[in-house]
Amino acid sequence: MKNNRYSRLLGNSALFAIANLGTKLIQFLMVPLYTYALSTKQYGTVDLLLTTVTMLTPIISLSVFDAVFRFSMDEEHDLTLIFTNGLIITIVGFSFMLIISPVNIFLKIPYFGYFLGMLFLSALNSLLQNFSKSIGLVREFAFSGMLNAILVVFLNLLLLVVFKMGVLGYVEGILLASLGTTLYLIIAIRAWRYIDLSKASKTFSKTLLHYSVPLIPNAFSWWFTNDANRYFILIFVGAAGNGLFAVANKIPSIMTVFFGIFTQAWQLSAVEEYRSKDNNQFYSRIFNYLIFISTIGIGSLLVILKPFMKIYTSPNFYSSWHFVPFLLTAAVVANLSGFLGTIFIAAKKTGQIFSTTIVGMILNLVVNLLLIPLFGVNGAGIGSTIGFLAVTMLRLRRSKKFVKISLDKSLVMITIIFTLLMIAAELFISSIVTTVAIIALLIVLFIGIQRNYLIKAFEGLKVIIQRKER
C-alpha cells in the first residue's frame, strides 16, 4: 500500500514532468526573443495584461473549475451532471463580464477585444483541463500544455520576427494558441459526451458553488499576494521597472514549474490518501522533503544566475538579476503554502484556504507600500516572501485539525541560515567567480548536513523502481 502510493505519486509526477518541462522550457527559451523584440516598457505592458487575465479568470468563472475537479474524483457523482453545470456556470460568468465591459471606457485596458478573448478561453481551458485530469485523462491534460507552448512559439516567431507586429503580434499569438489548445481539449476528452442540458440543476450548481465560491476571493488574494506587485511597481517605479521584474520572475518560475508538476500529481494523491490511517506520516514526509529540495533549488539557481543572465537577456534587461534572490525565496514559501492548501481541498474546507490567504494579502499590501518606494523592485520580492510566509505558518497551525504535519525544526533552521548566506553572497560579492564558489560550497555543506534526506530519497526511489520491474 505504502509503495503503491509513492509509486502512483512518482508516476503521475513523471507524466506531468514530460509535458510541463517541455512546455516551460520552450516558454523560458522564448524570453530572449521577447527582450530583443520588445522594449522594457512594452514587455511590462504585455506582462501586466496577461497578469490581469490570470487574476480575473477565477472571478468570472466563479472558480467552478476547482469544484469540477474535486467532485469528479468522487465516484458517487455523475460526471455529466458535474461538467454540464460547471460549463453553464462558466458561460454565465463570462456573459456577465461582457455586460459590464463598457466600463473599459474608464479603465482603458489596452487591446481590450483580445483581452476578453483570452479571458474566456482561459476560463474554458481551466474547466477542460481540470475535468480531464480528474477523470483520468492525464496524458491528454499534460499534452494540452505542451501543445499550447508549441503554438505560442510558432505564432510568436511568425508575428514578432517575420511580420514584426510588436505587442499586437505577441497578444494575437497568445490568443490563437489558447484557441488551438481549447479545441484540442474539446476533441481529446470528447467534451460533448458530458454535456446534457436536461441535467442543468440549480440545486447541484449551488453545491458546486458552495465549494468553489470561497476559492474566488482566495484566488484573487493569492494573485494579489503573488502578482499584484506589478501594479505597485508600475506606480512607484514605472513600466520599465515592471519589465525588469517580469524577466527576473522567469528564474523563480523554474522552481515553480517543478513544484507545479509535483502539485498536479500531489492533488490526486492528497485526495486519495486523505482518509488513510497513516496520512499524518505521509503528508509530513513529503512536506519536509519539499523544504530540503527547495533549498537545493535556490542554491543551484543562484550559482548560475549572473553568468546566465548575461547570455539569457539583452543588455537592457541584465540588471534584472538583482531582483531574483528575494523572488526565489517568495516562490519557495508560496509553494510550501500551496502544498498545505491541498489538505483543506482534500477535506473540502476551502474557507480555510481563503481566510489564511487574506492575511498574506494584507501583509503583502502593507509591505509593498512601505518597501517598494524605498527599495524599488526588491521591495516586491520581500513583500511576497513575508506574505506567503504568514500564509504557510497559519496553514500549518490550522491544518492540524485534519492532518498533523510533523515539521523537522532542525531542517527549517538550517534552511533559513543557508538561504540567507547564499542570498548575501549573491547580492554583496561583485566577483562572479567568488560568488559561484561560495554558493556552491554552501550547497555541498547543506546536503552534507542533511544527507539523511538524500539517502532516504534514493532508497525510496529504488524500492519504487524495483516494484515496477516485478
Contacts in CASP RR format, 6 or more apart in sequence:
PFRMAT RR
TARGET T0000
AUTHOR 0000-0000-0000
METHOD contacts of the structure
MODEL  1
MKNNRYSRLLGNSALFAIANLGTKLIQFLMVPLYTYALSTKQYGTVDLLL
TTVTMLTPIISLSVFDAVFRFSMDEEHDLTLIFTNGLIITIVGFSFMLII
SPVNIFLKIPYFGYFLGMLFLSALNSLLQNFSKSIGLVREFAFSGMLNAI
LVVFLNLLLLVVFKMGVLGYVEGILLASLGTTLYLIIAIRAWRYIDLSKA
SKTFSKTLLHYSVPLIPNAFSWWFTNDANRYFILIFVGAAGNGLFAVANK
IPSIMTVFFGIFTQAWQLSAVEEYRSKDNNQFYSRIFNYLIFISTIGIGS
LLVILKPFMKIYTSPNFYSSWHFVPFLLTAAVVANLSGFLGTIFIAAKKT
GQIFSTTIVGMILNLVVNLLLIPLFGVNGAGIGSTIGFLAVTMLRLRRSK
KFVKISLDKSLVMITIIFTLLMIAAELFISSIVTTVAIIALLIVLFIGIQ
RNYLIKAFEGLKVIIQRKER
2 278 0 8 1.000
3 463 0 8 1.000
3 464 0 8 1.000
3 467 0 8 1.000
5 269 0 8 1.000
5 272 0 8 1.000
5 273 0 8 1.000
5 276 0 8 1.000
5 282 0 8 1.000
6 460 0 8 1.000
6 463 0 8 1.000
6 464 0 8 1.000
7 464 0 8 1.000
7 467 0 8 1.000
7 468 0 8 1.000
8 268 0 8 1.000
8 269 0 8 1.000
8 272 0 8 1.000
9 265 0 8 1.000
9 266 0 8 1.000
9 268 0 8 1.000
9 269 0 8 1.000
10 265 0 8 1.000
10 461 0 8 1.000
10 464 0 8 1.000
11 265 0 8 1.000
12 138 0 8 1.000
12 264 0 8 1.000
12 265 0 8 1.000
12 268 0 8 1.000
12 269 0 8 1.000
13 261 0 8 1.000
13 262 0 8 1.000
13 264 0 8 1.000
13 265 0 8 1.000
13 266 0 8 1.000
15 138 0 8 1.000
15 139 0 8 1.000
15 142 0 8 1.000
15 265 0 8 1.000
16 138 0 8 1.000
16 142 0 8 1.000
16 260 0 8 1.000
16 261 0 8 1.000
16 262 0 8 1.000
16 264 0 8 1.000
16 265 0 8 1.000
17 258 0 8 1.000
17 261 0 8 1.000
18 142 0 8 1.000
19 142 0 8 1.000
19 143 0 8 1.000
19 145 0 8 1.000
19 146 0 8 1.000
20 142 0 8 1.000
20 145 0 8 1.000
20 257 0 8 1.000
20 260 0 8 1.000
20 261 0 8 1.000
20 264 0 8 1.000
21 257 0 8 1.000
21 261 0 8 1.000
22 146 0 8 1.000
22 149 0 8 1.000
23 145 0 8 1.000
23 146 0 8 1.000
23 148 0 8 1.000
23 149 0 8 1.000
24 149 0 8 1.000
24 253 0 8 1.000
24 254 0 8 1.000
24 257 0 8 1.000
26 149 0 8 1.000
26 150 0 8 1.000
26 152 0 8 1.000
26 153 0 8 1.000
27 149 0 8 1.000
27 152 0 8 1.000
28 250 0 8 1.000
28 253 0 8 1.000
28 254 0 8 1.000
30 152 0 8 1.000
30 153 0 8 1.000
30 156 0 8 1.000
31 247 0 8 1.000
31 250 0 8 1.000
31 312 0 8 1.000
31 313 0 8 1.000
32 312 0 8 1.000
32 313 0 8 1.000
32 314 0 8 1.000
33 156 0 8 1.000
33 157 0 8 1.000
33 160 0 8 1.000
33 161 0 8 1.000
34 43 0 8 1.000
34 156 0 8 1.000
34 160 0 8 1.000
34 170 0 8 1.000
35 43 0 8 1.000
35 247 0 8 1.000
35 313 0 8 1.000
35 314 0 8 1.000
35 316 0 8 1.000
35 317 0 8 1.000
36 314 0 8 1.000
37 160 0 8 1.000
37 161 0 8 1.000
37 166 0 8 1.000
38 46 0 8 1.000
38 166 0 8 1.000
38 167 0 8 1.000
38 170 0 8 1.000
39 240 0 8 1.000
39 316 0 8 1.000
40 239 0 8 1.000
40 240 0 8 1.000
40 241 0 8 1.000
40 243 0 8 1.000
40 244 0 8 1.000
40 316 0 8 1.000
40 317 0 8 1.000
41 239 0 8 1.000
41 240 0 8 1.000
41 243 0 8 1.000
42 166 0 8 1.000
42 167 0 8 1.000
43 243 0 8 1.000
43 246 0 8 1.000
43 247 0 8 1.000
44 230 0 8 1.000
44 239 0 8 1.000
44 240 0 8 1.000
44 241 0 8 1.000
44 242 0 8 1.000
44 243 0 8 1.000
44 246 0 8 1.000
45 110 0 8 1.000
45 167 0 8 1.000
45 239 0 8 1.000
46 167 0 8 1.000
46 170 0 8 1.000
46 171 0 8 1.000
47 230 0 8 1.000
47 242 0 8 1.000
47 243 0 8 1.000
47 246 0 8 1.000
48 230 0 8 1.000
48 231 0 8 1.000
48 234 0 8 1.000
48 242 0 8 1.000
49 109 0 8 1.000
49 110 0 8 1.000
49 111 0 8 1.000
49 115 0 8 1.000
49 171 0 8 1.000
50 118 0 8 1.000
50 174 0 8 1.000
51 223 0 8 1.000
51 227 0 8 1.000
51 230 0 8 1.000
52 109 0 8 1.000
52 115 0 8 1.000
53 115 0 8 1.000
53 118 0 8 1.000
53 119 0 8 1.000
53 122 0 8 1.000
54 122 0 8 1.000
54 223 0 8 1.000
54 227 0 8 1.000
55 220 0 8 1.000
55 223 0 8 1.000
55 224 0 8 1.000
55 227 0 8 1.000
55 228 0 8 1.000
56 97 0 8 1.000
56 119 0 8 1.000
57 119 0 8 1.000
57 122 0 8 1.000
57 123 0 8 1.000
57 126 0 8 1.000
57 219 0 8 1.000
58 66 0 8 1.000
58 126 0 8 1.000
58 215 0 8 1.000
58 216 0 8 1.000
58 219 0 8 1.000
58 220 0 8 1.000
59 216 0 8 1.000
59 219 0 8 1.000
59 220 0 8 1.000
60 93 0 8 1.000
60 94 0 8 1.000
60 96 0 8 1.000
60 97 0 8 1.000
60 119 0 8 1.000
60 123 0 8 1.000
61 89 0 8 1.000
61 90 0 8 1.000
61 93 0 8 1.000
61 94 0 8 1.000
61 123 0 8 1.000
61 126 0 8 1.000
61 127 0 8 1.000
62 89 0 8 1.000
62 90 0 8 1.000
62 93 0 8 1.000
62 209 0 8 1.000
62 212 0 8 1.000
62 213 0 8 1.000
62 216 0 8 1.000
63 212 0 8 1.000
63 213 0 8 1.000
63 215 0 8 1.000
63 216 0 8 1.000
63 219 0 8 1.000
64 86 0 8 1.000
64 89 0 8 1.000
64 90 0 8 1.000
64 127 0 8 1.000
64 208 0 8 1.000
64 209 0 8 1.000
64 212 0 8 1.000
65 86 0 8 1.000
65 90 0 8 1.000
65 123 0 8 1.000
65 126 0 8 1.000
65 127 0 8 1.000
65 129 0 8 1.000
65 130 0 8 1.000
65 131 0 8 1.000
65 212 0 8 1.000
66 130 0 8 1.000
66 211 0 8 1.000
66 212 0 8 1.000
66 215 0 8 1.000
66 345 0 8 1.000
66 350 0 8 1.000
67 86 0 8 1.000
67 208 0 8 1.000
67 209 0 8 1.000
67 211 0 8 1.000
67 212 0 8 1.000
68 82 0 8 1.000
68 83 0 8 1.000
68 86 0 8 1.000
68 127 0 8 1.000
68 130 0 8 1.000
68 131 0 8 1.000
68 134 0 8 1.000
68 208 0 8 1.000
69 130 0 8 1.000
69 131 0 8 1.000
69 133 0 8 1.000
69 134 0 8 1.000
69 267 0 8 1.000
70 134 0 8 1.000
70 211 0 8 1.000
70 271 0 8 1.000
70 345 0 8 1.000
70 348 0 8 1.000
71 77 0 8 1.000
71 82 0 8 1.000
71 207 0 8 1.000
71 208 0 8 1.000
71 211 0 8 1.000
72 79 0 8 1.000
72 82 0 8 1.000
72 83 0 8 1.000
72 130 0 8 1.000
72 131 0 8 1.000
72 134 0 8 1.000
72 135 0 8 1.000
73 134 0 8 1.000
73 268 0 8 1.000
73 271 0 8 1.000
78 199 0 8 1.000
79 135 0 8 1.000
79 194 0 8 1.000
80 193 0 8 1.000
80 194 0 8 1.000
80 195 0 8 1.000
80 196 0 8 1.000
80 199 0 8 1.000
81 196 0 8 1.000
81 199 0 8 1.000
81 201 0 8 1.000
81 204 0 8 1.000
82 131 0 8 1.000
82 194 0 8 1.000
82 204 0 8 1.000
82 208 0 8 1.000
83 127 0 8 1.000
83 131 0 8 1.000
83 191 0 8 1.000
83 194 0 8 1.000
83 195 0 8 1.000
84 194 0 8 1.000
84 195 0 8 1.000
84 196 0 8 1.000
84 197 0 8 1.000
84 199 0 8 1.000
84 200 0 8 1.000
85 199 0 8 1.000
85 200 0 8 1.000
85 201 0 8 1.000
85 204 0 8 1.000
85 205 0 8 1.000
85 208 0 8 1.000
86 127 0 8 1.000
86 205 0 8 1.000
86 208 0 8 1.000
87 127 0 8 1.000
87 195 0 8 1.000
88 200 0 8 1.000
88 205 0 8 1.000
89 205 0 8 1.000
89 208 0 8 1.000
89 209 0 8 1.000
90 123 0 8 1.000
90 124 0 8 1.000
90 127 0 8 1.000
94 119 0 8 1.000
94 120 0 8 1.000
94 123 0 8 1.000
97 116 0 8 1.000
97 119 0 8 1.000
98 116 0 8 1.000
101 112 0 8 1.000
101 116 0 8 1.000
104 112 0 8 1.000
109 115 0 8 1.000
111 167 0 8 1.000
111 168 0 8 1.000
111 171 0 8 1.000
114 171 0 8 1.000
114 172 0 8 1.000
114 175 0 8 1.000
117 175 0 8 1.000
118 171 0 8 1.000
118 174 0 8 1.000
118 175 0 8 1.000
118 178 0 8 1.000
121 175 0 8 1.000
121 178 0 8 1.000
121 179 0 8 1.000
121 181 0 8 1.000
121 182 0 8 1.000
122 178 0 8 1.000
124 182 0 8 1.000
125 144 0 8 1.000
125 178 0 8 1.000
125 181 0 8 1.000
125 182 0 8 1.000
125 185 0 8 1.000
128 144 0 8 1.000
128 182 0 8 1.000
128 185 0 8 1.000
128 186 0 8 1.000
128 189 0 8 1.000
128 191 0 8 1.000
129 141 0 8 1.000
129 144 0 8 1.000
129 185 0 8 1.000
131 189 0 8 1.000
131 191 0 8 1.000
131 194 0 8 1.000
132 138 0 8 1.000
132 140 0 8 1.000
132 141 0 8 1.000
132 144 0 8 1.000
132 185 0 8 1.000
132 188 0 8 1.000
132 189 0 8 1.000
133 141 0 8 1.000
133 264 0 8 1.000
133 268 0 8 1.000
135 189 0 8 1.000
137 188 0 8 1.000
137 189 0 8 1.000
140 185 0 8 1.000
140 188 0 8 1.000
140 189 0 8 1.000
143 184 0 8 1.000
143 188 0 8 1.000
144 181 0 8 1.000
144 184 0 8 1.000
144 185 0 8 1.000
144 188 0 8 1.000
145 181 0 8 1.000
147 180 0 8 1.000
147 181 0 8 1.000
147 184 0 8 1.000
148 177 0 8 1.000
148 178 0 8 1.000
148 180 0 8 1.000
148 181 0 8 1.000
151 173 0 8 1.000
151 176 0 8 1.000
151 177 0 8 1.000
151 180 0 8 1.000
151 181 0 8 1.000
152 173 0 8 1.000
152 174 0 8 1.000
152 177 0 8 1.000
155 172 0 8 1.000
155 173 0 8 1.000
155 176 0 8 1.000
155 177 0 8 1.000
156 169 0 8 1.000
156 170 0 8 1.000
156 173 0 8 1.000
159 165 0 8 1.000
159 166 0 8 1.000
159 168 0 8 1.000
159 169 0 8 1.000
159 170 0 8 1.000
159 172 0 8 1.000
159 173 0 8 1.000
160 166 0 8 1.000
160 169 0 8 1.000
160 170 0 8 1.000
163 169 0 8 1.000
165 172 0 8 1.000
185 191 0 8 1.000
186 192 0 8 1.000
211 348 0 8 1.000
211 350 0 8 1.000
212 350 0 8 1.000
214 350 0 8 1.000
214 351 0 8 1.000
214 353 0 8 1.000
214 354 0 8 1.000
215 350 0 8 1.000
215 353 0 8 1.000
215 354 0 8 1.000
217 354 0 8 1.000
217 358 0 8 1.000
218 350 0 8 1.000
218 351 0 8 1.000
218 353 0 8 1.000
218 354 0 8 1.000
218 357 0 8 1.000
218 358 0 8 1.000
221 354 0 8 1.000
221 357 0 8 1.000
221 358 0 8 1.000
221 360 0 8 1.000
221 361 0 8 1.000
222 357 0 8 1.000
222 361 0 8 1.000
224 361 0 8 1.000
224 364 0 8 1.000
224 365 0 8 1.000
225 334 0 8 1.000
225 357 0 8 1.000
225 360 0 8 1.000
225 361 0 8 1.000
225 364 0 8 1.000
225 384 0 8 1.000
225 387 0 8 1.000
225 388 0 8 1.000
225 391 0 8 1.000
226 330 0 8 1.000
226 334 0 8 1.000
226 384 0 8 1.000
226 388 0 8 1.000
228 364 0 8 1.000
228 365 0 8 1.000
228 368 0 8 1.000
229 245 0 8 1.000
229 364 0 8 1.000
229 368 0 8 1.000
229 372 0 8 1.000
229 380 0 8 1.000
229 381 0 8 1.000
229 383 0 8 1.000
229 384 0 8 1.000
230 242 0 8 1.000
230 245 0 8 1.000
230 246 0 8 1.000
232 368 0 8 1.000
232 369 0 8 1.000
232 372 0 8 1.000
232 380 0 8 1.000
233 241 0 8 1.000
233 242 0 8 1.000
233 245 0 8 1.000
233 372 0 8 1.000
233 376 0 8 1.000
233 377 0 8 1.000
233 380 0 8 1.000
234 242 0 8 1.000
236 372 0 8 1.000
236 373 0 8 1.000
236 376 0 8 1.000
237 372 0 8 1.000
237 376 0 8 1.000
237 377 0 8 1.000
241 377 0 8 1.000
243 317 0 8 1.000
243 320 0 8 1.000
244 317 0 8 1.000
244 319 0 8 1.000
244 320 0 8 1.000
244 323 0 8 1.000
244 377 0 8 1.000
245 320 0 8 1.000
245 323 0 8 1.000
245 377 0 8 1.000
245 380 0 8 1.000
247 313 0 8 1.000
247 317 0 8 1.000
247 320 0 8 1.000
248 320 0 8 1.000
248 321 0 8 1.000
248 322 0 8 1.000
248 323 0 8 1.000
248 324 0 8 1.000
248 327 0 8 1.000
248 377 0 8 1.000
249 327 0 8 1.000
251 301 0 8 1.000
251 305 0 8 1.000
251 324 0 8 1.000
251 327 0 8 1.000
251 328 0 8 1.000
252 301 0 8 1.000
252 324 0 8 1.000
252 327 0 8 1.000
252 328 0 8 1.000
252 330 0 8 1.000
252 331 0 8 1.000
253 331 0 8 1.000
254 301 0 8 1.000
255 294 0 8 1.000
255 297 0 8 1.000
255 298 0 8 1.000
255 301 0 8 1.000
255 328 0 8 1.000
255 331 0 8 1.000
255 332 0 8 1.000
255 335 0 8 1.000
256 331 0 8 1.000
256 334 0 8 1.000
256 335 0 8 1.000
259 290 0 8 1.000
259 294 0 8 1.000
259 335 0 8 1.000
260 335 0 8 1.000
262 290 0 8 1.000
263 335 0 8 1.000
263 338 0 8 1.000
263 339 0 8 1.000
263 342 0 8 1.000
266 286 0 8 1.000
266 339 0 8 1.000
266 342 0 8 1.000
267 342 0 8 1.000
267 345 0 8 1.000
270 283 0 8 1.000
270 342 0 8 1.000
270 343 0 8 1.000
270 345 0 8 1.000
270 346 0 8 1.000
271 345 0 8 1.000
271 346 0 8 1.000
273 279 0 8 1.000
273 282 0 8 1.000
273 283 0 8 1.000
274 343 0 8 1.000
274 346 0 8 1.000
274 347 0 8 1.000
274 402 0 8 1.000
274 403 0 8 1.000
276 282 0 8 1.000
279 403 0 8 1.000
280 403 0 8 1.000
280 404 0 8 1.000
280 405 0 8 1.000
280 406 0 8 1.000
281 406 0 8 1.000
283 343 0 8 1.000
283 403 0 8 1.000
283 405 0 8 1.000
284 404 0 8 1.000
284 405 0 8 1.000
284 406 0 8 1.000
284 407 0 8 1.000
286 339 0 8 1.000
287 336 0 8 1.000
287 339 0 8 1.000
287 340 0 8 1.000
287 405 0 8 1.000
287 407 0 8 1.000
288 406 0 8 1.000
288 407 0 8 1.000
288 408 0 8 1.000
288 411 0 8 1.000
288 453 0 8 1.000
289 453 0 8 1.000
289 457 0 8 1.000
290 335 0 8 1.000
290 336 0 8 1.000
290 339 0 8 1.000
291 336 0 8 1.000
291 408 0 8 1.000
291 411 0 8 1.000
291 412 0 8 1.000
291 415 0 8 1.000
292 411 0 8 1.000
292 415 0 8 1.000
292 450 0 8 1.000
292 453 0 8 1.000
292 454 0 8 1.000
294 332 0 8 1.000
294 335 0 8 1.000
294 336 0 8 1.000
295 332 0 8 1.000
295 415 0 8 1.000
295 418 0 8 1.000
295 419 0 8 1.000
295 446 0 8 1.000
296 443 0 8 1.000
296 446 0 8 1.000
296 447 0 8 1.000
298 328 0 8 1.000
298 329 0 8 1.000
298 332 0 8 1.000
298 419 0 8 1.000
298 422 0 8 1.000
299 422 0 8 1.000
299 439 0 8 1.000
299 442 0 8 1.000
299 443 0 8 1.000
300 443 0 8 1.000
301 324 0 8 1.000
301 328 0 8 1.000
302 324 0 8 1.000
302 325 0 8 1.000
302 328 0 8 1.000
302 422 0 8 1.000
302 423 0 8 1.000
302 425 0 8 1.000
302 426 0 8 1.000
302 439 0 8 1.000
303 436 0 8 1.000
303 439 0 8 1.000
303 440 0 8 1.000
303 443 0 8 1.000
304 436 0 8 1.000
305 321 0 8 1.000
305 324 0 8 1.000
305 426 0 8 1.000
306 321 0 8 1.000
306 426 0 8 1.000
306 432 0 8 1.000
306 435 0 8 1.000
307 432 0 8 1.000
307 436 0 8 1.000
309 317 0 8 1.000
309 318 0 8 1.000
309 320 0 8 1.000
309 321 0 8 1.000
310 318 0 8 1.000
313 320 0 8 1.000
322 377 0 8 1.000
322 378 0 8 1.000
322 427 0 8 1.000
323 377 0 8 1.000
323 378 0 8 1.000
323 380 0 8 1.000
323 381 0 8 1.000
324 426 0 8 1.000
325 422 0 8 1.000
325 423 0 8 1.000
325 426 0 8 1.000
325 427 0 8 1.000
326 378 0 8 1.000
326 379 0 8 1.000
326 381 0 8 1.000
326 382 0 8 1.000
326 384 0 8 1.000
326 385 0 8 1.000
326 423 0 8 1.000
327 381 0 8 1.000
327 384 0 8 1.000
329 381 0 8 1.000
329 385 0 8 1.000
329 419 0 8 1.000
329 423 0 8 1.000
330 381 0 8 1.000
330 383 0 8 1.000
330 384 0 8 1.000
330 385 0 8 1.000
330 388 0 8 1.000
333 385 0 8 1.000
333 387 0 8 1.000
333 388 0 8 1.000
333 389 0 8 1.000
333 392 0 8 1.000
334 384 0 8 1.000
334 388 0 8 1.000
336 388 0 8 1.000
336 392 0 8 1.000
337 356 0 8 1.000
337 388 0 8 1.000
337 391 0 8 1.000
337 392 0 8 1.000
337 395 0 8 1.000
338 395 0 8 1.000
340 392 0 8 1.000
340 395 0 8 1.000
340 396 0 8 1.000
340 399 0 8 1.000
340 405 0 8 1.000
341 352 0 8 1.000
341 353 0 8 1.000
341 395 0 8 1.000
341 399 0 8 1.000
343 395 0 8 1.000
343 399 0 8 1.000
343 402 0 8 1.000
343 403 0 8 1.000
344 350 0 8 1.000
344 351 0 8 1.000
344 352 0 8 1.000
344 353 0 8 1.000
344 395 0 8 1.000
344 399 0 8 1.000
344 402 0 8 1.000
345 353 0 8 1.000
346 402 0 8 1.000
347 402 0 8 1.000
349 402 0 8 1.000
352 395 0 8 1.000
352 398 0 8 1.000
352 399 0 8 1.000
356 391 0 8 1.000
356 394 0 8 1.000
356 395 0 8 1.000
356 398 0 8 1.000
357 391 0 8 1.000
359 387 0 8 1.000
359 390 0 8 1.000
359 391 0 8 1.000
359 394 0 8 1.000
360 387 0 8 1.000
360 388 0 8 1.000
360 390 0 8 1.000
360 391 0 8 1.000
361 387 0 8 1.000
363 383 0 8 1.000
363 386 0 8 1.000
363 387 0 8 1.000
363 390 0 8 1.000
364 383 0 8 1.000
364 384 0 8 1.000
364 386 0 8 1.000
364 387 0 8 1.000
367 379 0 8 1.000
367 382 0 8 1.000
367 383 0 8 1.000
367 386 0 8 1.000
367 387 0 8 1.000
368 379 0 8 1.000
368 380 0 8 1.000
368 383 0 8 1.000
371 378 0 8 1.000
371 379 0 8 1.000
371 380 0 8 1.000
371 382 0 8 1.000
371 383 0 8 1.000
372 379 0 8 1.000
372 380 0 8 1.000
375 382 0 8 1.000
396 405 0 8 1.000
396 407 0 8 1.000
399 405 0 8 1.000
411 450 0 8 1.000
411 453 0 8 1.000
414 446 0 8 1.000
414 449 0 8 1.000
414 450 0 8 1.000
415 446 0 8 1.000
418 442 0 8 1.000
418 445 0 8 1.000
418 446 0 8 1.000
421 442 0 8 1.000
422 439 0 8 1.000
422 442 0 8 1.000
422 443 0 8 1.000
425 435 0 8 1.000
425 438 0 8 1.000
425 439 0 8 1.000
425 442 0 8 1.000
426 435 0 8 1.000
426 439 0 8 1.000
429 435 0 8 1.000
429 438 0 8 1.000
447 454 0 8 1.000
END
